[in-house]
Amino acid sequence: MAEKEMIKKVLLVFLPSESGVDGARSLYGEKEENPFFSWFNRSLRAIIKQSQFAIPPLSLMILSSVDVPGVEQSICDMRFEEFPFEPSVSDRLPHTHLELVHEKNAWDLVGISVQTGMAKKAFELADQLRARGISVVLGGAHVTLFPESCRPHADVLVHGEADDLWKELLTDLASGSIKPDYHSESFPDLGQSRPVQKRALIKSRYFTTNLIQTGRGCQYSCDFCNVHLLNGRALRRRAISDVVSEVARFHEHDRRIFFFVDDSINADPLYARELFEKLVPLKIRWFGQATTTLGQQRELLQTFADSGCQALLVGIESIEPASRRAHKKNQNRAGELVKAITTIREAGISLYGSFIYGLDGDTLDTPAAILDFVRATKLDVPGINILRPTPGTQVFERLREEGRLLFDPLDITSYRYSFGQEMLYRPKNMSLDAFVESYSALTQELFTVKNAVVRGLSAPRAKSAVMLFNLFYTHLYALSRHDLQHQWKKRGK
């Protein structure tokens, strides 16, 4: 019993976004008087979580896999549960983690992963916990980029990728010598074996628990992206043997689909080809993210198809050459996109094509060009995003200098994530009201129940998933249009 009481308990927290993929809801509240519509929206939010969108937070899976004698870790995914301020033996946490000490503070440390769009919510939770005498450690992208904004809300800050730092921190926690800051002089060596475990997850909550990361870093410098800032421009890869072993181990306990979460799974084609050739015998099914350059990498494309690739997300961003130049999207030329996408689909892989409308080379003629492109390529799921000038990125700094931001750049917590439900900046080549009107018309034409069914039936693979994506987007883009109009009226034009 004495030994049991000495165990340090750590709770890792993942926060939901305001809306969109973590449950479709208006940013301005829902005031439906009709009980049916209220029930419908609650039910749809639950379906969206369980089907398309709900996958575990990989960063917390990695941290909870770090074993240090005398420390026990749990995960609280607040997409599915309220924060258990008064924890008790219940089904809210995995059974192996329910033997909590019944005292005022059940945890010796609570870790919160902070993304910039969720910083305000993270700080509010951290402040509540510290007021109760519970120590808080903050980490994640926001801490790495803006540590000073986090310091008033935390006892400990973890700067940068935490693979090695977390073991050091937990060791210090166990010995009672925890420090206020943990830094690393270099990025972690991903070639070092660090097996990821899923013991802290509640499997039934998620569409799948099979998340695999093969590497980090990005050699590109798109000005709206922060991956190269956070993870470096050099590609760092895990040992292929470690990845294959992890896939095989995960597949034994969860036969559902795999997600390879690398930002570009084909960035290192020689590595990718060797890896997925070795995964062919495992007969898994998988989704991932790639660049459209895959359409020119014929041997790798065939290997992807042979290894069970069902669908890929590709970042098209813009088909306007001026926009691609303005935002340093240099991976592929606009003229090559149609052929690349057609080639990938002909290999039997469905495609989610992600666009950003409202870039600096876009005009009111761009929506018609996007519609023509989607029809010509037969994209299975088109995603029409509004530019998000994330603090810390080059585009944020440029729009701030040009006076085009619609939120206070000095208050980083005023920036938030949503599903295209608010404008955060003024487009360059069109008025704000004209943009909102054209965006609304574009999404209304692309996303209908009829189009969802047609795309699902026409998809090379993952037909049911493609249909569900499109049906959910029909609802989510309607929500986006509603909130944009509300924001516009609220601003009084």
C-alpha positions as CSV (number, residue, x, y, z in Angstrom):
1,M,0.0,0.0,0.0
2,A,2.8,2.4,0.8
3,E,4.4,1.7,-2.6
4,K,1.1,2.3,-4.3
5,E,0.8,5.7,-2.6
6,M,4.2,6.8,-4.0
7,I,3.1,6.5,-7.6
8,K,2.9,9.8,-9.4
9,K,-0.3,10.2,-11.4
10,V,-0.2,12.2,-14.7
11,L,-3.3,13.1,-16.7
12,L,-2.8,14.1,-20.4
13,V,-5.6,16.3,-21.8
14,F,-6.8,16.8,-25.4
15,L,-9.2,19.7,-26.0
16,P,-11.9,19.8,-28.7
17,S,-12.1,22.6,-31.2
18,E,-14.9,25.1,-31.1
19,S,-16.9,23.4,-33.9
20,G,-16.4,21.6,-37.2
21,V,-14.7,18.3,-37.1
22,D,-15.1,17.8,-33.3
23,G,-18.9,18.2,-33.6
24,A,-20.8,20.5,-35.9
25,R,-22.2,23.4,-34.0
26,S,-22.6,27.1,-34.7
27,L,-20.1,29.5,-33.3
28,Y,-22.9,31.8,-32.3
29,G,-25.0,29.3,-30.4
30,E,-28.0,27.2,-31.4
31,K,-31.4,28.5,-30.6
32,E,-33.6,26.0,-32.3
33,E,-37.1,26.0,-30.8
34,N,-38.0,22.9,-32.7
35,P,-37.2,19.8,-30.5
36,F,-36.7,17.7,-33.7
37,F,-34.0,19.9,-35.1
38,S,-32.3,20.2,-31.7
39,W,-32.2,16.4,-31.5
40,F,-31.0,16.1,-35.1
41,N,-28.0,18.4,-34.6
42,R,-27.0,16.6,-31.4
43,S,-27.3,13.2,-33.1
44,L,-25.3,14.4,-36.1
45,R,-22.5,15.7,-33.9
46,A,-22.2,12.3,-32.3
47,I,-22.2,10.5,-35.7
48,I,-19.5,12.9,-37.1
49,K,-17.3,12.2,-34.1
50,Q,-17.7,8.4,-34.3
51,S,-17.4,8.0,-38.0
52,Q,-15.4,10.4,-40.1
53,F,-13.4,12.4,-37.7
54,A,-12.7,10.9,-34.3
55,I,-9.1,9.5,-34.2
56,P,-6.9,9.6,-31.1
57,P,-4.5,12.4,-30.5
58,L,-1.2,10.9,-31.6
59,S,0.9,13.2,-29.6
60,L,-0.7,12.0,-26.4
61,M,-0.4,8.4,-27.5
62,I,3.3,8.9,-27.9
63,L,3.7,10.6,-24.5
64,S,1.6,8.0,-22.7
65,S,3.9,5.3,-24.1
66,V,6.9,6.7,-22.2
67,D,7.4,4.4,-19.2
68,V,9.1,5.7,-16.1
69,P,9.1,3.7,-12.9
70,G,6.8,5.3,-10.3
71,V,4.7,7.2,-12.8
72,E,1.2,6.3,-14.1
73,Q,-0.3,8.1,-17.1
74,S,-3.9,8.4,-18.3
75,I,-5.5,10.3,-21.2
76,C,-8.6,12.6,-21.0
77,D,-10.0,13.2,-24.4
78,M,-12.5,16.1,-23.9
79,R,-14.2,15.4,-27.2
80,F,-15.9,12.6,-25.3
81,E,-15.9,13.6,-21.7
82,E,-15.9,16.5,-19.4
83,F,-12.8,17.1,-17.4
84,P,-13.1,15.0,-14.3
85,F,-12.4,17.6,-11.6
86,E,-13.7,15.2,-9.0
87,P,-12.5,11.8,-10.4
88,S,-14.0,8.7,-9.1
89,V,-14.2,5.1,-10.1
90,S,-16.4,5.3,-13.2
91,D,-16.2,4.4,-16.9
92,R,-14.8,7.7,-17.9
93,L,-11.2,6.5,-17.9
94,P,-9.7,3.2,-18.8
95,H,-10.3,0.6,-16.1
96,T,-6.5,0.1,-15.5
97,H,-6.3,3.8,-14.6
98,L,-9.3,4.0,-12.2
99,E,-7.5,3.2,-9.0
100,L,-7.2,6.9,-8.2
101,V,-6.2,8.1,-4.8
102,H,-9.3,9.7,-3.2
103,E,-7.9,12.9,-2.0
104,K,-8.2,16.5,-3.0
105,N,-5.7,16.3,-5.9
106,A,-5.9,13.0,-7.7
107,W,-3.1,14.0,-10.1
108,D,0.4,15.1,-9.4
109,L,0.6,16.7,-12.9
110,V,-1.9,17.5,-15.7
111,G,-0.4,17.9,-19.2
112,I,-2.3,19.9,-21.8
113,S,-1.4,20.0,-25.5
114,V,-1.9,23.5,-26.7
115,Q,-2.7,24.5,-30.3
116,T,-2.9,28.2,-31.1
117,G,-6.6,28.0,-32.2
118,M,-7.4,26.5,-28.8
119,A,-5.0,28.4,-26.6
120,K,-7.8,30.4,-24.8
121,K,-9.6,27.2,-23.8
122,A,-6.3,25.6,-22.7
123,F,-5.4,28.5,-20.5
124,E,-8.8,28.6,-18.9
125,L,-8.5,24.9,-17.9
126,A,-4.9,25.3,-16.8
127,D,-5.9,28.3,-14.5
128,Q,-8.8,26.3,-13.0
129,L,-6.5,23.4,-12.2
130,R,-3.8,25.5,-10.7
131,A,-6.4,27.3,-8.5
132,R,-7.1,23.8,-7.1
133,G,-3.4,23.2,-6.4
134,I,-2.8,20.9,-9.3
135,S,0.4,21.4,-11.2
136,V,0.1,21.9,-15.0
137,V,2.5,21.3,-17.8
138,L,1.8,22.9,-21.2
139,G,3.3,21.7,-24.5
140,G,2.5,21.6,-28.1
141,A,2.8,23.9,-31.1
142,H,1.6,27.1,-29.3
143,V,4.1,26.6,-26.5
144,T,6.9,26.1,-29.0
145,L,6.1,29.3,-30.9
146,F,4.8,31.5,-28.2
147,P,6.2,30.4,-24.8
148,E,5.8,33.7,-23.1
149,S,2.0,33.8,-23.6
150,C,1.9,30.4,-21.9
151,R,4.1,31.0,-18.9
152,P,1.4,32.7,-16.7
153,H,-0.8,29.6,-17.0
154,A,1.7,26.8,-16.3
155,D,4.1,25.4,-13.8
156,V,6.1,23.7,-16.5
157,L,6.6,24.4,-20.2
158,V,7.8,21.8,-22.7
159,H,9.4,23.5,-25.8
160,G,9.5,21.6,-29.1
161,E,9.1,17.9,-29.9
162,A,8.7,16.1,-26.6
163,D,9.8,12.5,-27.4
164,D,12.9,12.7,-25.3
165,L,12.0,15.6,-23.1
166,W,8.9,13.8,-21.7
167,K,11.0,10.9,-20.2
168,E,13.3,13.5,-18.6
169,L,10.3,15.4,-17.2
170,L,8.6,12.2,-15.8
171,T,11.9,11.1,-14.2
172,D,12.2,14.5,-12.5
173,L,8.5,14.3,-11.4
174,A,9.1,10.9,-9.8
175,S,12.2,12.2,-7.9
176,G,10.5,15.4,-6.9
177,S,12.9,17.6,-8.9
178,I,10.7,18.8,-11.8
179,K,12.0,21.9,-13.6
180,P,10.0,24.9,-15.0
181,D,11.2,24.4,-18.6
182,Y,12.3,21.6,-20.8
183,H,14.2,22.3,-24.0
184,S,16.1,20.2,-26.5
185,E,19.0,21.5,-28.5
186,S,18.0,19.4,-31.5
187,F,15.1,17.5,-33.0
188,P,14.7,13.9,-31.7
189,D,16.4,11.2,-33.6
190,L,13.4,9.3,-35.0
191,G,15.7,6.4,-36.0
192,Q,15.8,5.5,-32.3
193,S,13.2,2.9,-31.4
194,R,10.2,4.3,-29.4
195,P,7.3,1.9,-29.6
196,V,3.9,3.6,-29.4
197,Q,1.4,2.0,-27.1
198,K,-2.5,2.3,-27.0
199,R,-3.1,1.2,-23.5
200,A,-4.4,4.7,-22.4
201,L,-7.0,4.8,-25.1
202,I,-10.7,3.7,-25.0
203,K,-10.8,1.9,-28.3
204,S,-14.6,2.1,-28.8
205,R,-14.6,5.9,-28.9
206,Y,-12.7,6.1,-32.2
207,F,-13.2,5.4,-35.8
208,T,-9.8,3.6,-35.5
209,T,-6.9,3.7,-33.1
210,N,-4.4,2.7,-35.8
211,L,-2.4,5.9,-36.2
212,I,1.1,5.6,-37.6
213,Q,3.7,8.3,-38.1
214,T,6.8,7.4,-40.2
215,G,8.6,10.7,-40.0
216,R,8.5,14.4,-39.5
217,G,9.7,17.6,-41.3
218,C,8.8,19.3,-44.6
219,Q,11.2,20.6,-47.2
220,Y,8.6,23.1,-48.5
221,S,7.9,26.5,-47.2
222,C,4.2,27.3,-47.9
223,D,3.6,30.6,-46.2
224,F,0.3,29.5,-44.6
225,C,1.8,26.4,-42.9
226,N,3.9,26.0,-39.8
227,V,5.1,22.4,-40.2
228,H,8.5,23.5,-41.4
229,L,8.8,25.9,-38.5
230,L,7.8,23.3,-35.8
231,N,9.5,20.2,-37.3
232,G,12.2,21.5,-39.5
233,R,12.8,21.4,-43.2
234,A,14.8,18.2,-43.2
235,L,12.9,14.9,-43.5
236,R,13.5,12.7,-40.5
237,R,12.4,9.1,-40.8
238,R,11.8,6.2,-38.4
239,A,13.5,2.9,-39.1
240,I,11.4,0.9,-41.5
241,S,11.6,-2.2,-39.4
242,D,10.1,-0.3,-36.4
243,V,7.2,1.0,-38.5
244,V,6.4,-2.5,-39.9
245,S,6.6,-4.0,-36.5
246,E,4.2,-1.3,-35.1
247,V,1.7,-1.8,-37.9
248,A,1.7,-5.6,-37.3
249,R,1.3,-5.1,-33.6
250,F,-1.5,-2.6,-33.9
251,H,-3.3,-4.8,-36.5
252,E,-3.4,-7.7,-34.0
253,H,-5.6,-5.7,-31.7
254,D,-7.6,-3.4,-34.0
255,R,-8.5,-4.7,-37.5
256,R,-9.8,-1.3,-38.6
257,I,-8.3,1.0,-41.1
258,F,-4.9,2.6,-40.6
259,F,-4.1,6.3,-40.8
260,F,-0.5,7.3,-41.9
261,V,-0.5,10.8,-40.5
262,D,2.7,12.1,-42.1
263,D,2.1,15.4,-43.8
264,S,3.4,13.9,-47.1
265,I,3.8,10.1,-47.1
266,N,5.5,10.3,-50.6
267,A,8.0,13.0,-49.7
268,D,10.8,10.4,-49.6
269,P,9.8,8.1,-52.5
270,L,12.6,5.5,-52.0
271,Y,11.8,5.2,-48.3
272,A,8.1,5.0,-48.9
273,R,8.4,2.4,-51.6
274,E,10.5,0.1,-49.4
275,L,8.2,0.6,-46.4
276,F,4.9,-0.1,-48.2
277,E,6.4,-3.1,-50.2
278,K,7.0,-4.6,-46.7
279,L,3.5,-3.8,-45.6
280,V,1.8,-5.7,-48.6
281,P,1.8,-9.1,-46.8
282,L,0.0,-7.6,-43.8
283,K,-3.1,-6.9,-46.0
284,I,-4.1,-3.7,-44.2
285,R,-6.3,-1.0,-45.5
286,W,-5.0,2.6,-45.1
287,F,-5.6,6.3,-45.6
288,G,-2.8,8.9,-45.7
289,Q,-1.7,12.3,-47.0
290,A,0.4,12.9,-50.1
291,T,1.4,15.5,-52.6
292,T,0.0,15.3,-56.2
293,T,3.6,14.5,-57.2
294,L,2.5,11.0,-56.5
295,G,0.8,11.0,-59.9
296,Q,4.3,11.2,-61.5
297,Q,5.8,8.5,-59.2
298,R,4.3,5.5,-61.0
299,E,6.1,2.7,-59.2
300,L,5.4,4.2,-55.8
301,L,1.8,4.8,-56.8
302,Q,1.3,1.1,-57.7
303,T,3.0,0.1,-54.4
304,F,0.5,2.2,-52.5
305,A,-2.4,0.6,-54.3
306,D,-0.9,-2.9,-53.7
307,S,-0.4,-2.3,-50.0
308,G,-4.0,-1.4,-49.4
309,C,-4.2,2.4,-49.8
310,Q,-7.9,3.3,-50.0
311,A,-7.8,7.1,-50.1
312,L,-5.3,10.0,-49.8
313,L,-5.7,13.6,-48.9
314,V,-3.8,15.9,-51.3
315,G,-3.2,19.6,-50.8
316,I,-4.1,21.2,-54.1
317,E,-4.7,24.6,-52.3
318,S,-5.1,26.6,-55.5
319,I,-5.3,26.1,-59.2
320,E,-4.5,29.8,-59.8
321,P,-0.8,30.1,-60.7
322,A,-0.7,33.6,-59.2
323,S,-1.9,32.2,-55.8
324,R,0.6,29.4,-55.9
325,R,3.4,31.8,-56.4
326,A,2.1,34.3,-53.8
327,H,2.0,31.7,-51.1
328,K,5.1,29.7,-52.1
329,K,3.1,26.6,-53.0
330,N,5.9,25.3,-55.3
331,Q,5.6,21.5,-55.1
332,N,3.8,21.1,-58.4
333,R,2.6,23.3,-61.3
334,A,-1.1,24.1,-61.7
335,G,-1.1,22.6,-65.3
336,E,0.1,19.2,-64.0
337,L,-2.6,18.8,-61.4
338,V,-5.4,17.4,-63.5
339,K,-3.2,14.7,-65.0
340,A,-1.7,13.8,-61.6
341,I,-5.1,13.5,-59.9
342,T,-6.6,11.5,-62.8
343,T,-3.5,9.1,-62.7
344,I,-3.9,8.5,-58.9
345,R,-7.6,7.8,-59.2
346,E,-7.0,5.4,-62.2
347,A,-4.7,3.4,-59.9
348,G,-7.7,2.7,-57.7
349,I,-7.1,5.3,-54.9
350,S,-9.8,7.8,-53.9
351,L,-8.8,11.4,-53.4
352,Y,-9.7,14.1,-51.0
353,G,-8.6,17.3,-52.7
354,S,-8.0,20.3,-50.3
355,F,-8.4,23.8,-51.7
356,I,-8.0,27.2,-50.1
357,Y,-10.2,29.8,-51.6
358,G,-9.3,33.5,-51.0
359,L,-5.5,33.4,-51.6
360,D,-3.8,36.4,-52.9
361,G,-4.1,35.5,-56.5
362,D,-7.7,34.5,-56.3
363,T,-10.5,36.5,-57.8
364,L,-14.3,36.2,-58.2
365,D,-13.6,34.0,-61.2
366,T,-11.8,31.4,-59.1
367,P,-14.9,29.5,-57.9
368,A,-16.0,28.7,-61.5
369,A,-12.4,27.4,-62.2
370,I,-12.6,25.3,-59.0
371,L,-16.0,23.8,-60.1
372,D,-14.6,23.0,-63.6
373,F,-11.5,21.4,-62.0
374,V,-13.6,19.2,-59.6
375,R,-15.7,18.1,-62.6
376,A,-12.8,17.4,-64.8
377,T,-10.8,15.4,-62.3
378,K,-13.9,13.7,-60.7
379,L,-12.4,14.4,-57.2
380,D,-14.1,12.2,-54.7
381,V,-14.1,14.7,-51.8
382,P,-13.4,18.3,-52.6
383,G,-12.6,20.4,-49.5
384,I,-13.0,24.1,-49.8
385,N,-11.1,25.9,-47.0
386,I,-10.9,29.5,-46.1
387,L,-7.4,30.8,-45.5
388,R,-6.4,30.6,-41.8
389,P,-3.6,33.1,-41.0
390,T,-2.2,31.1,-38.1
391,P,-0.1,33.2,-35.8
392,G,3.6,32.4,-36.3
393,T,3.3,31.7,-40.0
394,Q,4.6,34.0,-42.8
395,V,1.2,34.8,-44.1
396,F,0.1,35.9,-40.6
397,E,3.0,38.3,-40.4
398,R,2.4,39.6,-43.9
399,L,-1.4,40.2,-43.4
400,R,-0.7,41.9,-40.1
401,E,1.7,44.3,-41.8
402,E,-0.9,44.9,-44.6
403,G,-3.6,45.6,-42.0
404,R,-5.8,42.8,-43.4
405,L,-6.4,40.7,-40.2
406,L,-9.9,40.7,-38.8
407,F,-8.7,39.7,-35.3
408,D,-6.4,41.4,-32.9
409,P,-2.9,40.2,-33.8
410,L,-1.6,41.2,-30.4
411,D,-4.1,38.9,-28.7
412,I,-3.1,35.5,-30.0
413,T,-5.9,33.8,-28.1
414,S,-8.4,35.7,-30.3
415,Y,-7.5,33.4,-33.1
416,R,-9.6,30.1,-33.1
417,Y,-10.2,27.1,-35.2
418,S,-13.6,26.5,-37.0
419,F,-14.9,24.8,-40.0
420,G,-14.7,27.8,-42.4
421,Q,-17.2,29.6,-40.1
422,E,-15.6,33.0,-39.8
423,M,-13.4,35.3,-41.8
424,L,-10.1,36.0,-40.2
425,Y,-8.7,38.4,-42.8
426,R,-9.7,40.6,-45.8
427,P,-9.1,39.0,-49.2
428,K,-6.8,40.9,-51.6
429,N,-8.7,41.0,-54.8
430,M,-12.3,41.1,-53.7
431,S,-14.5,42.7,-51.1
432,L,-15.4,40.8,-48.0
433,D,-19.1,40.6,-48.8
434,A,-18.4,39.5,-52.4
435,F,-16.0,36.8,-51.1
436,V,-18.6,35.5,-48.6
437,E,-21.3,35.4,-51.3
438,S,-19.1,33.6,-53.8
439,Y,-17.8,31.1,-51.2
440,S,-21.3,30.4,-50.2
441,A,-22.4,29.8,-53.8
442,L,-19.4,27.6,-54.5
443,T,-20.0,25.3,-51.5
444,Q,-23.7,25.2,-52.1
445,E,-23.2,24.0,-55.6
446,L,-20.5,21.4,-54.7
447,F,-22.2,19.9,-51.7
448,T,-25.6,18.4,-52.1
449,V,-27.1,15.1,-51.2
450,K,-27.2,14.1,-54.9
451,N,-23.5,14.9,-55.3
452,A,-22.6,13.0,-52.2
453,V,-24.3,9.8,-53.5
454,V,-22.8,10.2,-57.0
455,R,-19.3,10.7,-55.6
456,G,-19.7,7.8,-53.3
457,L,-20.8,5.4,-56.1
458,S,-18.1,6.7,-58.4
459,A,-15.2,6.5,-55.9
460,P,-12.4,4.0,-56.8
461,R,-12.3,2.7,-53.2
462,A,-13.7,3.5,-49.8
463,K,-17.1,4.2,-51.4
464,S,-19.0,4.3,-48.1
465,A,-16.4,6.6,-46.5
466,V,-16.5,9.0,-49.6
467,M,-20.3,9.1,-49.5
468,L,-20.3,9.8,-45.7
469,F,-17.6,12.6,-46.1
470,N,-19.7,14.3,-48.7
471,L,-22.9,14.0,-46.8
472,F,-21.3,15.4,-43.6
473,Y,-19.8,18.2,-45.6
474,T,-23.2,19.0,-47.1
475,H,-24.3,19.7,-43.5
476,L,-21.0,21.3,-42.3
477,Y,-20.8,23.8,-45.3
478,A,-24.4,24.8,-44.7
479,L,-23.3,25.6,-41.1
480,S,-20.3,27.5,-42.5
481,R,-22.5,29.6,-44.7
482,H,-24.9,30.3,-41.8
483,D,-22.1,31.5,-39.5
484,L,-20.4,33.6,-42.1
485,Q,-23.6,35.4,-42.8
486,H,-24.1,35.9,-39.1
487,Q,-20.6,37.3,-38.7
488,W,-21.1,39.6,-41.6
489,K,-24.4,40.9,-40.2
490,K,-22.9,41.2,-36.7
491,R,-20.1,43.4,-38.1
492,G,-22.8,45.7,-39.6
493,K,-21.1,45.5,-43.0
